[in-house]
Every structure is written in structure tokens, then in C-alpha cells.
Amino acid sequence: MTLRFHDTAAAEVRDFVPLVPGKASLYYCGATVQGMPHVGHIRSAIAFDQLTRWLEYRGLRVTVVRNVTDIDDKILAKSAESFAPDFEAGPDTVREEEWWALAYRYEQAFLQAYDTLGVARPTYEPRATGHIPEMHELIQQLIVRGHAYPALDDSGDVYFDVRSWDKYGSLTRQNIDDMQGAPDADPRGKKDPRDFALWKGSKDGEPTTASWASPWGSGRPGWHLECSAMVTKYLGTEFDIHGGGLDLRFPHHENEMAQSQAAGHGFANFWMHNGMVTYQGEKMSKSIGNTISPAEMLDLASPRVVRYYLGQAQYRSVLDYQPTSLQDAAAAVERIDGFISRALRSTMTHDGAAGFFSYGTVPEAFAAAMDDDLNVPAALAVLHETVRAGNTALTAGELDDARQALAFVTDMLRVLGLSATAAPVANGQADTALEVLVEAQLAARAQARASKDWAASDAIRDTLKAAGVVVEDGPEGATWSLQRN
């Protein structure tokens, strides 16, 4: 077994050897909770959920950290435009929604989307506002080492001195003299327009609740600093993998890497970035109206189908949305589920529930694909080939081969987070038990229908429905899914 992942910093696929044998540490950028989640957020979460599941399958104990940026310029701006009921003043009055209330509201929307699509909760999910002391400590380290300075205009800002760090630009392979400062950045108080804020002094008109005392004056942290402080808190000064969307490479990850390494931290051993989601070949943009949200996708298809679609491409590639994308994904999931139902009915008819089992392993070709920089398209090809082989075995009455195919399919779905319950790998036993129990009920229902005992058939269906299991009858038999809340 050789795990190999693409490292953005090295610009090549490298062998992955964890820093601590038997363990892996992963930090990936979560949401800036200024609004509802978009498909880019969810695709990134699914990609790193797949990575986590595969590392766990390969026997590693994985610590996952996904941050929540709950203080930011955009959050404050959105709060000023958002209004909430003012229950103290009366039922018909409204007031400006507090920035922290808005952030929390959207944080819950992200969590709901992650949960619905089977993204396992991280080991830790820290909020930026809960780690101000760690940020102060990091800023002080950078000042002492000559890589940061208080603003020259006494505004209370503190900046990272990009020219003091000769490796600045190495992540994205840019020459500092070819870079431009952010177009909306205020150059006042800076030595160089490309210097970026570690601490932002309080400004007139900003809420006092969005300000913390510091050695440099009251204010709040800069965006890039937040991640460096939080990852160090939970994973240490050196860890295995830092992940995020491709759009975060510059300036966010470039700045993260610079400030952390300038502070003397080894920081990330691997940088992994997932590709973007486009709409019919074009970048999604609200201004031209070619966007689709996770909520809209979930109105069109089941969570498993949406997860299949968002997770089907190799994580580094562009994923293009077409009007038929979810239909194609649904057809693929239906083929898989059709085989599972057919195979379970056949094996249980002959051997009872004991006829269904799991090896706890996946086919070698599937494993080879996943080891090779999470090549999910190749892994899915193995999955669908196994489904075809299993159907052929069932038609020929070769039940041993069908059982083997069923076990492989079950294990591959679990690793990809596509089981009917989308359970994490660690909950595989519960997942398998649920599948066995439900399929046993469906087998009994199929027998009742064959005997034209409609009352018994309806009773089984009603019992499953009461338990939150939705049964749908099709040409190849009944399939089931868990009812959405």
C-alpha cells in the first residue's frame, strides 16, 4: 500500500507518509458564515470527507479540524443589512441583526447541509472568536522575529511584512514584485501595499461587540491569521495535510503558510486543493444568474444522489453542472440500489439474513484508484463494474459470486459515504445492521406480495414508514431510503 496525494506546494503527486505512524492530521478551511452555503463549500467538504474516510479505511486514526470564520468584514456588512424581530419592543418591530446572531444562524445552515449530505462531523470545529489569545500570541511571535509590525499610522492595525520572508509566494509560485496588493485594501500604515493585516484596529461605526482588547489596541483578527492560530492549537506547529478550495490558494493559503513558517512552524506537510464547480462550462455567478445552491439540488434529488454528483469527479478537477447532471447521478444510484435489493432478496430467500455479509474490504482495483490521489472516477468505475458482474451472477444463479459482489459493493459505498444512511466508516456495523434488518423486511414483503397477501405487504410498508424508511416499488423490486426531515 502506497498512498499518494498531490501536494500543491511541491506541484506534484508525492507519497504520503504521516508524521506520526498510525495517525493522520487534517485541517481544511470551513465556512466564513456570512450567508447560505454554496455548492463550492459543499463540494470541498465532501472531497475532504472522502479523504478522511479513505485514510481511516487504510488504518489511520484521523484527527480532522474544520474551522468556522465567525468574524469578518463581510459578516459585519451583512449584519448591517439584515434585520431580525425585536421581541422586547413588540411583535411587529425589527432591529438590525447582531453580527454574532447572523454568523450563528448561517453556521447552523452549513451544519445542516453537511449532515444532510453525509459529511462526518470533524474532530474539532473551532470558531475564530474563541481563539483570540492564540492569535495575539502568534502576532507577538512574528513581531519579535522581525516579520510583523504595528501600523505606521497608529491605527491599531498590525501587518505581516511580506518582504521580510524570502519564501513569500512559494506556494503559488509567484514573484513578489509581480504581485499586486488587494484592490480593496487600505494601503495606509503599510511598508508595502502587499503587506496583509494580522490585526485590524477598531474603526468608527463598527459594533463594539466585534472588538477585543490587544497589546496594539482594540480590534479584531485578520482572516489569514485565524486559521494559522486555530490549526496550531489543535494539530500543533506541524501537521500532515492542509486542505481547501482552489480559490483559497492565493492570497489566503499563501499568507497562512508565510506567517506560520515565519513564526518558526513547520506547518502543513501537504497542501491539497479541490477544484471548482462550474455551470455549463462557465463560472457560477449570481450576477448572471447561473448558480444552483445545495438547497436547490436537494429539492431536485435525494441527498445520496446529490452527494454522488458532487463527489464523483477527481477532487482536483473542475466539476461542471449541467441540467441533466442530477438525473444522471440518480440513474447511477438507482442501478446500484437495484442490484443491492435484487441480491439481498435472492441471498435471503436461500439463506435468510445470514446470507448477507461484508468482507470489510474493497476490491484491489478500487483500493489502487483511491490510493492514487483519490481517483474517485476510477473507483466508481470499479463499483459499477462490480454491480454489473453481480447482476450477471444473479441471472446465472451463481449466488456465491453474487454474495461476493454484494459485499464489495456495500463496502465501497461505505468508504465513499454513499451507503443508504451515509454513515461514517466508524459506524459501519450499525450501517450494515440497518441494511440487513430493512432488507429482511423487504424480503418478507416481497413474499407476501407474491402470495397476494396485500394486508401483510401494506403492514410491513407502514411499519417501515413509521421508522423513517421510505419504500419505493420499481421494475426490479423495492428500494428504500431514509426519510428526509
C-alpha positions in Angstrom: 0.0 0.0 0.0 1.3 3.4 -1.0 -0.9 6.4 -0.5 -0.1 9.2 -3.0 -1.6 12.7 -3.0 -1.0 15.8 -5.0 0.9 18.5 -3.0 0.2 22.0 -4.2 3.4 23.3 -2.6 5.5 20.7 -4.5 3.3 20.8 -7.6 3.5 17.0 -7.9 1.9 13.8 -6.6 4.0 12.6 -3.6 4.0 9.5 -1.4 2.0 10.2 1.8 3.8 9.2 4.9 2.1 10.5 8.1 4.3 12.5 10.5 3.1 10.2 13.4 2.9 6.5 12.4 -0.7 5.2 12.6 -2.2 8.7 12.7 -3.1 11.5 10.3 -3.9 15.1 10.9 -6.1 17.1 8.5 -7.1 20.8 8.6 -9.4 22.1 5.9 -10.9 25.6 5.6 -14.6 25.7 6.6 -17.0 28.5 6.0 -17.0 32.2 6.5 -20.5 32.2 7.8 -21.8 35.3 6.0 -24.5 33.6 4.0 -26.0 30.3 3.0 -23.7 27.5 1.8 -23.0 27.3 -2.0 -22.0 24.2 -3.9 -18.3 25.1 -3.8 -18.4 24.9 0.0 -20.2 21.5 -0.1 -18.0 20.0 -2.8 -14.9 20.9 -0.7 -16.4 19.3 2.4 -17.3 16.1 0.5 -13.9 15.9 -1.0 -12.2 16.0 2.4 -14.7 13.7 3.9 -13.8 11.2 1.2 -10.1 11.7 2.0 -10.9 11.2 5.7 -12.8 8.0 5.1 -10.1 6.6 2.9 -7.3 7.4 5.4 -9.5 5.6 8.1 -10.0 2.7 5.8 -6.3 2.4 5.4 -6.0 2.0 9.1 -5.0 5.6 10.2 -6.6 7.4 13.2 -7.5 10.7 11.7 -7.9 14.0 13.5 -9.9 16.4 11.5 -10.2 20.2 12.1 -12.6 22.4 10.1 -12.8 26.0 11.2 -15.6 28.4 11.3 -14.8 32.0 10.5 -17.4 33.9 12.5 -15.9 37.3 12.5 -15.0 39.1 9.2 -15.6 42.3 7.3 -18.3 40.6 5.2 -20.2 39.3 8.2 -20.3 42.8 9.7 -21.5 44.2 6.4 -24.2 41.6 6.0 -25.3 42.2 9.6 -25.8 45.9 8.9 -28.2 44.9 6.1 -30.1 42.1 8.0 -33.0 42.6 10.3 -34.5 40.4 13.0 -37.6 40.6 15.1 -37.2 42.8 18.2 -39.4 40.9 20.7 -38.6 43.3 23.5 -40.0 46.2 21.5 -43.0 44.3 20.2 -44.0 41.6 17.7 -44.2 43.9 14.7 -40.9 45.6 15.2 -37.5 44.7 13.8 -33.9 45.7 14.5 -30.5 45.2 12.9 -29.4 41.6 13.4 -26.4 41.3 15.6 -23.3 40.1 13.7 -22.8 37.2 16.0 -26.5 36.1 15.6 -26.2 36.2 11.8 -23.0 34.2 11.9 -24.5 31.6 14.2 -27.7 31.3 12.0 -25.6 30.7 8.9 -23.3 28.3 10.8 -26.3 26.1 11.6 -27.3 26.2 7.9 -23.8 24.9 7.0 -24.0 22.1 9.6 -27.4 21.1 8.3 -26.1 20.9 4.7 -23.1 18.9 5.8 -25.2 16.5 7.9 -27.8 16.0 5.2 -25.1 15.1 2.6 -23.3 12.6 4.9 -20.2 14.7 5.7 -19.0 13.4 9.0 -18.5 15.9 11.8 -14.8 16.9 12.3 -12.9 16.0 15.4 -12.8 19.7 16.3 -14.7 22.6 14.7 -13.3 25.8 16.3 -14.7 29.3 15.9 -12.3 32.1 15.2 -13.9 34.2 18.0 -12.9 31.6 20.6 -9.2 31.8 19.9 -8.2 35.5 20.2 -5.5 34.8 22.8 -3.8 32.3 20.5 -3.9 34.9 17.7 -2.3 37.5 20.0 0.5 35.1 20.8 1.2 34.4 17.1 1.3 38.1 16.3 3.7 38.7 19.1 6.0 35.9 17.9 6.1 37.4 14.4 6.9 40.9 15.7 9.7 39.5 17.8 11.1 37.6 14.9 11.0 40.7 12.7 8.2 39.6 10.3 5.4 41.9 11.6 5.0 45.5 12.7 2.3 47.8 14.1 0.9 50.1 11.5 2.9 53.2 10.8 -0.2 55.5 11.3 -1.1 54.4 14.8 -4.4 52.9 13.6 -4.1 49.8 15.8 -3.5 47.6 12.8 -0.7 45.1 12.7 0.8 43.9 9.4 2.8 41.0 8.2 6.0 42.2 6.4 6.0 40.2 3.2 9.4 41.3 2.1 10.9 40.0 5.4 10.1 36.5 4.4 12.0 35.4 1.3 9.8 32.4 0.7 6.7 34.5 0.2 4.9 33.5 -3.0 6.4 29.9 -3.0 3.0 28.1 -2.6 1.6 29.7 -5.7 5.0 30.2 -7.5 4.7 33.9 -7.7 7.4 36.6 -7.6 6.6 39.2 -5.0 7.4 42.0 -7.4 4.8 40.7 -9.8 2.1 40.7 -7.2 -0.4 43.5 -6.6 -2.0 44.5 -3.3 -5.6 43.6 -2.8 -7.6 46.2 -4.8 -9.9 47.0 -1.8 -7.1 47.1 0.8 -6.3 50.3 2.5 -2.5 51.0 2.0 -2.3 53.4 4.8 0.2 52.4 7.6 1.9 49.8 5.5 5.5 49.5 4.5 4.5 47.7 1.3 1.0 47.6 -0.3 1.2 43.8 -0.4 1.6 43.5 3.4 -1.5 41.9 4.9 -3.3 42.5 8.2 -2.8 40.3 11.2 -4.8 42.6 13.4 -7.4 45.2 12.4 -7.8 48.2 14.7 -11.4 49.2 15.6 -13.0 51.7 13.3 -15.7 54.2 13.8 -19.2 52.8 13.2 -18.2 49.2 13.9 -20.1 47.4 16.7 -18.2 47.4 20.0 -19.0 43.7 20.4 -16.8 43.0 17.3 -13.7 44.3 19.1 -11.3 42.7 21.5 -8.5 44.3 23.6 -5.0 43.7 22.4 -1.4 45.0 23.1 -1.8 47.1 19.9 -5.3 48.5 20.7 -8.8 47.2 20.5 -9.7 45.4 17.2 -10.3 42.0 15.6 -8.1 39.4 13.8 -7.3 39.3 10.2 -8.7 36.5 8.2 -5.5 34.7 7.4 -4.2 34.8 11.0 -7.3 33.0 12.3 -6.6 29.7 10.5 -2.9 29.7 11.5 -3.7 30.1 15.2 -6.5 27.5 15.2 -4.6 24.8 13.4 -1.6 25.2 15.7 -3.9 25.0 18.7 -5.4 21.6 17.7 -2.8 20.0 15.5 0.5 21.5 16.6 3.1 23.5 14.7 3.5 20.7 12.1 0.7 18.5 10.7 0.0 16.3 7.7 -2.5 17.9 5.4 -4.0 21.4 4.9 -6.9 21.4 2.5 -9.4 23.8 0.9 -10.8 25.1 -2.3 -8.6 26.0 -5.2 -9.7 29.7 -4.9 -8.1 29.8 -1.5 -4.5 29.2 -2.7 -3.9 33.0 -3.0 -3.9 35.0 -1.0 -5.4 33.0 1.9 -3.2 29.9 2.0 -0.1 31.7 0.7 -0.5 34.1 3.6 -1.2 31.4 6.1 1.9 29.5 5.1 4.1 32.6 5.2 3.0 33.8 8.6 3.2 30.3 10.2 6.6 29.4 8.8 7.9 32.8 9.6 6.9 32.1 13.2 9.1 29.0 13.1 6.4 26.4 12.4 6.8 23.6 10.0 3.1 23.9 9.3 1.5 21.6 6.6 3.4 18.7 5.1 0.8 18.5 2.2 -1.4 21.2 0.6 -4.4 19.7 -1.1 -6.9 21.8 -3.1 -10.2 20.8 -4.6 -11.4 22.2 -7.9 -14.3 24.5 -8.6 -17.9 23.8 -9.7 -19.0 25.4 -12.9 -22.4 25.8 -14.6 -22.4 24.6 -18.2 -18.8 25.4 -18.6 -18.9 28.9 -17.1 -18.0 30.2 -13.6 -21.1 30.4 -11.4 -22.1 34.0 -10.8 -25.2 35.4 -9.1 -24.9 38.5 -11.4 -25.6 36.4 -14.5 -28.0 34.0 -12.8 -26.2 30.7 -13.5 -26.0 29.4 -9.9 -27.5 26.5 -8.2 -27.4 26.0 -4.5 -27.2 22.9 -2.4 -30.8 23.5 -1.2 -32.0 23.7 -4.9 -30.1 20.5 -5.6 -31.8 18.8 -2.7 -35.2 19.9 -4.0 -34.4 18.1 -7.2 -32.8 14.9 -5.9 -32.2 12.8 -2.7 -29.2 13.5 -0.5 -27.4 10.4 -1.8 -27.8 11.5 -5.4 -26.6 15.0 -4.7 -23.6 13.6 -2.8 -22.9 11.1 -5.7 -22.9 14.0 -8.1 -20.7 16.4 -6.0 -18.3 13.6 -5.2 -18.0 11.8 -8.5 -15.1 13.8 -10.1 -11.5 13.6 -9.1 -11.2 16.2 -6.4 -8.7 18.4 -8.2 -10.7 18.7 -11.4 -13.5 21.1 -12.4 -17.0 19.7 -11.8 -19.4 21.0 -14.4 -23.1 21.2 -13.6 -25.5 20.5 -16.4 -29.3 20.4 -16.3 -29.1 16.6 -16.6 -26.4 16.1 -14.0 -28.6 15.1 -11.1 -30.7 12.9 -13.4 -27.5 11.0 -14.5 -26.4 10.7 -10.9 -29.9 9.4 -9.9 -29.7 6.8 -12.6 -26.3 5.6 -11.4 -27.5 5.4 -7.8 -30.7 3.5 -8.9 -28.6 0.9 -10.7 -26.5 0.3 -7.6 -29.6 0.1 -5.3 -31.4 -2.1 -7.8 -28.6 -4.6 -7.6 -28.5 -4.5 -3.8 -32.2 -5.1 -3.5 -32.1 -7.9 -6.0 -29.1 -9.5 -4.5 -30.4 -9.3 -0.9 -33.8 -10.8 -1.9 -32.0 -13.7 -3.7 -29.5 -14.5 -1.0 -32.0 -14.1 1.8 -34.5 -16.3 0.0 -31.9 -19.1 0.1 -30.0 -18.5 3.3 -32.0 -16.0 5.4 -30.4 -12.8 6.7 -27.1 -14.8 7.3 -26.7 -14.8 3.5 -25.7 -11.2 3.6 -22.3 -10.3 4.9 -19.5 -7.8 4.5 -15.8 -8.6 3.9 -14.7 -5.2 5.4 -12.5 -4.9 2.3 -12.8 -3.4 -1.1 -11.6 -4.7 -4.5 -7.9 -4.2 -5.2 -8.7 -2.1 -8.2 -10.9 0.2 -6.2 -8.1 0.5 -3.5 -5.5 1.2 -6.1 -7.6 4.0 -7.5 -8.2 5.6 -4.1 -4.6 5.3 -3.2 -3.7 7.2 -6.4 -4.6 10.7 -5.3 -8.2 9.8 -4.5 -9.1 8.8 -8.1 -12.8 8.6 -7.4 -13.9 8.3 -11.1 -11.7 5.1 -11.4 -13.0 3.9 -8.1 -16.6 4.4 -9.2 -15.9 2.5 -12.4 -14.9 -0.5 -10.3 -18.1 -0.1 -8.3 -20.3 -0.1 -11.3 -18.4 -3.0 -12.9 -18.9 -5.0 -9.7 -22.7 -4.1 -9.9 -22.8 -5.4 -13.5 -20.9 -8.6 -12.5 -23.2 -9.1 -9.6 -26.3 -8.8 -11.7 -24.8 -11.3 -14.2 -24.1 -13.7 -11.4 -27.7 -13.4 -10.1 -29.1 -14.0 -13.6 -27.0 -17.2 -13.9 -27.9 -18.3 -10.4 -24.3 -18.1 -9.2 -25.2 -17.0 -5.6 -21.7 -17.2 -4.2 -20.4 -14.7 -6.8 -23.5 -12.5 -6.2 -22.8 -12.5 -2.4 -19.2 -11.5 -3.0 -20.3 -8.7 -5.4 -22.8 -7.5 -2.8 -20.3 -7.4 0.0 -17.8 -5.5 -2.2 -20.5 -3.0 -3.3 -21.6 -2.5 0.3 -18.0 -1.8 1.4 -17.2 0.5 -1.5 -20.4 2.6 -0.8 -19.5 2.9 2.8 -16.0 4.1 2.0 -17.4 6.7 -0.4 -20.1 7.8 2.1 -22.8 6.6 -0.3 -24.5 4.0 1.9 -28.2 4.4 2.3 -27.6 6.0 5.7 -24.4 7.8 4.5 -22.8 6.6 7.8 -19.2 7.3 8.6 -16.7 4.4 8.3 -16.6 4.1 12.0 -20.3 3.4 12.1 -20.1 0.7 9.5 -21.5 -2.0 11.8 -24.6 0.0 12.5 -25.0 0.8 8.8 -24.8 -2.9 7.9 -27.2 -3.9 10.6 -29.8 -1.4 9.4 -29.4 -2.6 5.8 -29.8 -6.2 6.9 -32.9 -5.5 9.0 -34.6 -3.4 6.4 -33.8 -5.8 3.6 -35.2 -8.7 5.6 -38.4 -6.8 6.0 -38.5 -6.1 2.2 -37.9 -9.8 1.5 -40.8 -10.7 3.7 -42.9 -8.1 2.0 -41.9 -9.4 -1.4 -43.0 -12.9 -0.3 -46.3 -11.5 0.9 -46.9 -9.7 -2.4 -46.1 -12.9 -4.3 -48.7 -14.7 -2.2 -51.1 -11.8 -2.8 -51.3 -11.1 0.9 -51.8 -7.4 0.4 -52.7 -6.7 4.0 -49.3 -8.2 5.2 -47.5 -6.3 2.5 -49.1 -3.0 3.5 -48.4 -3.6 7.2 -44.7 -4.1 6.5 -44.5 -1.0 4.4 -46.4 1.0 7.1 -44.1 -0.3 9.8 -41.0 0.8 7.8 -42.5 4.2 7.1 -43.2 4.8 10.8 -39.5 4.0 11.4 -38.5 6.7 8.8 -37.8 4.3 6.0 -39.3 5.2 2.6 -40.1 2.2 0.3 -40.4 2.6 -3.5 -41.5 -0.1 -5.8 -39.8 -0.4 -9.2 -39.5 -2.8 -12.2 -36.6 -4.7 -10.4 -38.3 -4.7 -7.0 -38.5 -2.4 -4.0 -35.8 0.0 -3.0 -35.6 2.0 0.2 -34.1 5.2 1.6 -34.2 7.1 4.9 -36.9 9.8 5.1 -35.7 13.4 4.9 -36.6 15.7 7.8 
